[in-house]
Amino acid sequence: MFGAAGTVATSVTNLTFAEGANVSWTYDGGTQTAGCVNVTGTLTLPSEATVNLTGSGALHSDQVLFTAETVEGATDLSGWTLNNVPQGSYASILLIDHQVILKTLRGTVIRIL
């Protein structure tokens, strides 16, 4: 399990997640980079992982979980699961421009099938 917490970014050289990894991420309702992990080398992503959210305050859209110089592995993170999303929010994980982003929406989500 890998975790990032608080408002200070953590920096590592390379980071590889195994398939089915569990990630603990703590948010504080603060800045969009609170708890961000900065990978100065290569970030290798699995197609499936679980992100366990803990914290207080609101989740802000476009919060950066990981940013990297180089990204390898999965580019479609739709197989990532989020646990403990605050009530009244909808969240998903996306990979955009070498950043793993937590996208959130507030309010009621209506799915049209």
Secondary structure, DSSP 4 states (H G I P E B T S, - for coil): -EEE-SSSPEEES-EEPPTTEEEEEEE-S--TTTT-EEEEEEEEE-SEEEEEEEESSPPPTTEEEEEEEEEEE-S--TEEEEESPPTTEEEEEEEETTEEEEEEEES------
